[in-house]
Amino acid sequence: MPALRVLIADDHQIVRSGLKQIIAGQTDLQLVAECRTGREVLDQLRSQPCEVLLLDLSLPDMSGLDVLKHIKAHNHSVAVLVVSGYPESQFGLNVLRAGAMGFISKGVDEAELLRAIRMVARGHRYVQGDPNEPRHNVLSQREFQIFCKLAEGVSVSETAATLFLSVKTVSTYRSRILEKMAMKSNADITYYAIKNGLLQ
């Protein structure tokens, strides 16, 4: 299987060197280029296809969110993992909304970073989160109520009937739940609920 091609974008040389070293030690990963500015990232993506982009949020010429918007607008198939010094609580959801596949802080250990790279390369969302803070805590009371119904395998229409809501409203809640928890399907919801002891 060919190695996953990785592009690094960070304006601090010491960070780029650290990331380079981590990637160099992996047989399934290959560093294709390193960039210091957002403009360099976009130029590289035009000439050098890659599977994963490790992107810092604060670049000298444009913000990481602007880089993300450009990538999304030009349909680059690269999976973007934001590697930031900012707290996830402040930026995590925003970068996922802007099109990133994941958000990880610069303070993580090597194993966790590699896990995140491989996850986003496979098309899965990665959200680090506070290990002591359950992910479902980001949900409102109503969202959590609907989350539990979906976890039990209750359909959207049945949930709507039980809670006296329209199907459209429940569908909107479902989309919001999946986005907030960085999940893709009801199966993800059920798996999470079982793992965290939320199903009776």
N, C-alpha and C positions, 0 to 999 in steps of 0.2 A: 504494500500500500504506500503511495507517495506521501512524503512528509507534508504536514500542514504548513502552509506558508504564512509567516507572521510579519506584520509591519508595525514598527514602534514609532509613536509620535509623542515626544516630550521635549520641552525646551531646556531641561536640565541634563547636562551630559552625564552626571553621576547616576541619575535615574536610568538613563538609556543604557549605560554600561552594566548596571545591575541586572536589568531585564535581559540584555544581550547574553550575559553570562548564564542566566537561568535557562534561556532557550537553547543555548549552545550545548548544554548538558543533556538534551533530550533527543533521542533518535527519531521520534515521530514529529518533531518541530524543526522548521528551518526559517531563519531570519532572512527576509528578502531585502529590507532596507530600514533605515532609521531616519526620522524627520524631526526638524526642530520647529517648524511652523505649519500652520494649517494649509497654506498655499502649497508647500512641499508635499503634504499628504495627498492633496487632490491631484497634483501632477503625477505623483508616484502611482496612484490608483489607475490613472489613465494608461500608464505604460507598463505597469507591473501588477498583474492580478495576484491577489492573495486571499486566503480564507479568513484570517483574523487580523483586525487592527486594534492594537493597544493604544488607546487615546487619552491623553491628559486633557482636562477641561480648560486649563489656562495656558494658551499658546500666545506668543508675542503679537501675532497679527490678527488673529480672530479667535473667538471662543470655541471650545470643543463642541458646544451645542450648534454653532453655525456650521462647523465641519460636518456634523451629523446631518443637518438639513440638506447640505450640498450632496452628501453621499446618497441620501434618500431620494432626492430630486433626480439624480442621474442614474438611479437604479443599480448602483454597484452591488454585487452580490456578497460583499465582504461582511462578516459578522463583527460588529464593533463592541469591544469590551472597554468601558471607561475605567481607567486606573487613576484614581484621584486622591489628593490630600484632603479634600473636603469631606464632611460627614455625609454618609448615605442618606440620613434622615432629611438633609437639606436638598440634595440633588438627585438621589436615586430614582425617584418616580419620574422626575422631569426628563432624565436621559433616556429612560425606557420609552416614555411617550414620544421623544424626539427620534426614536428609531434604533437606539442601542440595544444589544442583546443582553447586556449585563453591566453591573457597576461593582467595583471592588476598590477597597482603600489601599493606599500605598504601604500601610503598616502590616499587611497580611504576611503570613509565612509563604515560603516558596511552593509548598505542596498545594496550598489552597489556590494560589495564582494559577498553577498548572491545571488544576481541576477546573477552574473557571474558563481558561482558554479552551480546553478540550470540550467543555459543555457547550459554549457558544458556537464552536466550530461545527458541532453536531446539530445545531438549530434549536438548542434549549436556552431558555432565559436563565440568567444567573443573578441572584440577588444575595448579597452577603448577609446583611442584617446583623443585629446584635444577637450573639448566641443565647443570651438570657431572655430575649424578647421574642415571644412566639409571633410568627408572621401574621396570624389572623387578627392580632391586636390592632392592625391598621384599618380593620373593617368597622363600619358603623353598626349600631345595634340591628337595624333592618337588614343590612348586607349580611351580617353574621347569621341572622335567622334564615335568609335565603340560601346562604352558603351551606348550612346544615341540611336543608331540604335536598339540595343538589347532591350533597355528599351521600345521602341515604338512597340516591337513585330516583328521587321523585322528579317527574318531568316538569318542564317550565309551565305547561298548561295546568297541571295538577297543583303546582305550587301557587299559581295565580289564583286558582279557585279557592284553595285553602285560606289564603291570606287576603282574599277579597281585593285583589289587584288585577290590572289588565295584563295579558300575556306580554304586551309590548314593554310594560314597566318592569316586569320580572326579567325579561331578556336584557333590558338596559342594566339592571342590577347585576345580572350574571356577567355581562361584558366588563363592568366596573370591577367586580370581584376578581375576575381572571387577570385584569390589568394590574390591580393593586398588589396581587399576590404573585405576579409574574408567572402565571400558569397558562396552559393552552387549551385544556379540555376539562370536562366533568370528571374524567378518570383521574386527572391530577388532583382535583378537589377531594375525591374519595380517598385516594392514597394518602394525602396529607392528613385528612380527618382521622383515618385509622391509625396512622403513625403517631398522631398527637393525642390519641384517646378521646376524640370529640364525638365519636358515634356511640350511641347507647347500646 
